[in-house]
């Protein structure tokens, strides 16, 4: 399956969110961050971005599984059609061998 811009975008969102949370945790644990409330909320924003990215990726996986199910149905129909045609040819071949069917050349 070909990766689109959307897929790459959500991959970047997931990784950037994780890196931001990691940096924030490290800076907060070393006592470097003494900041206003909006900076304290950074991990929550990053966590939300991370969850949105994961939900998008899970949706793409489900979509891929649905397409695979559709492709399997199409292949099964083609196989059934082929099997029916082969069965007809086999039947005609048996009739030819028994002399009950004449084929024109």
C-alpha positions as CSV (number, residue, x, y, z in Angstrom):
1,X,0.0,0.0,0.0
2,X,1.3,3.4,-0.9
3,X,1.9,5.9,1.9
4,X,0.1,9.2,1.4
5,X,0.9,12.6,2.8
6,X,-1.7,12.1,5.5
7,X,-0.1,8.9,6.6
8,X,3.3,10.6,6.9
9,X,1.8,13.6,8.6
10,X,0.2,11.5,11.4
11,X,3.5,9.5,11.8
12,X,5.3,12.8,12.4
13,X,2.5,14.0,14.8
14,X,2.9,10.8,16.8
15,X,6.7,11.0,17.1
16,X,6.8,14.7,17.7
17,X,4.2,14.3,20.5
18,X,6.3,11.6,22.2
19,X,9.5,13.6,21.9
20,X,7.8,16.7,23.4
21,X,6.4,14.7,26.3
22,X,9.9,13.2,26.9
23,X,11.6,16.6,26.8
24,X,9.0,18.1,29.1
25,X,9.3,15.3,31.6
26,X,13.1,15.6,31.7
27,X,13.1,19.4,32.0
28,X,10.4,19.2,34.7
29,X,12.3,16.5,36.7
30,X,15.5,18.6,36.7
31,X,13.6,21.6,37.9
32,X,14.3,23.7,34.8
33,X,10.7,24.3,34.1
34,X,9.0,26.9,36.4
35,X,6.4,28.2,34.2
36,X,2.8,29.4,33.8
37,X,-0.2,27.1,33.4
38,X,-0.1,26.9,29.6
39,X,3.4,25.4,29.7
40,X,2.3,23.0,32.4
41,X,-0.4,21.8,29.9
42,X,2.1,20.9,27.2
43,X,2.1,17.2,28.0
44,X,-1.7,17.1,27.8
45,X,-1.6,18.8,24.4
46,X,1.1,16.3,23.3
47,X,-0.8,13.4,24.7
48,X,-3.9,14.4,22.9
49,X,-2.0,14.8,19.6
50,X,-0.5,11.3,20.2
51,X,-3.9,9.8,20.8
52,X,-5.3,11.4,17.7
53,X,-2.4,10.0,15.7
54,X,-2.9,6.6,17.1
55,X,-6.6,6.7,16.3
56,X,-5.9,7.7,12.7
57,X,-3.4,4.9,12.3
58,X,-5.8,2.4,13.7
59,X,-8.4,3.6,11.3
60,X,-6.0,3.1,8.4
61,X,-5.3,-0.4,9.6
62,X,-9.0,-1.2,9.8
63,X,-9.5,0.3,6.3
64,X,-6.7,-1.9,4.9
65,X,-8.3,-5.0,6.5
66,X,-11.6,-4.1,4.9
67,X,-10.0,-3.7,1.5
68,X,-8.2,-7.0,1.9
69,X,-11.6,-8.6,2.7
70,X,-13.0,-7.1,-0.5
71,X,-10.0,-8.3,-2.5
72,X,-10.5,-11.8,-1.1
73,X,-14.1,-11.8,-2.2
74,X,-13.2,-10.7,-5.7
75,X,-10.5,-13.4,-6.0
76,X,-13.0,-16.0,-4.7
77,X,-15.5,-14.9,-7.4
78,X,-12.9,-15.1,-10.1
79,X,-11.8,-18.5,-8.8
80,X,-15.4,-19.8,-8.8
81,X,-15.9,-18.5,-12.3
82,X,-12.7,-20.2,-13.5
83,X,-13.7,-23.4,-11.7
84,X,-17.1,-23.4,-13.5
85,X,-15.4,-22.8,-16.9
86,X,-12.9,-25.5,-16.2
87,X,-15.7,-27.9,-15.1
88,X,-17.5,-27.2,-18.5
89,X,-14.3,-27.9,-20.5
90,X,-13.6,-31.1,-18.5
91,X,-17.2,-32.2,-19.2
92,X,-16.9,-31.5,-22.9
93,X,-13.5,-33.3,-23.0
94,X,-15.2,-36.4,-21.4
95,X,-18.0,-36.3,-23.9
96,X,-15.4,-36.0,-26.7
97,X,-13.5,-39.1,-25.5
98,X,-16.8,-41.0,-25.2
99,X,-17.6,-40.0,-28.8
100,X,-20.8,-38.2,-27.8
101,X,-19.5,-34.8,-28.8
102,X,-17.9,-33.8,-32.1
103,X,-15.7,-30.7,-32.1
104,X,-15.2,-28.7,-35.2
105,X,-11.6,-27.9,-36.2
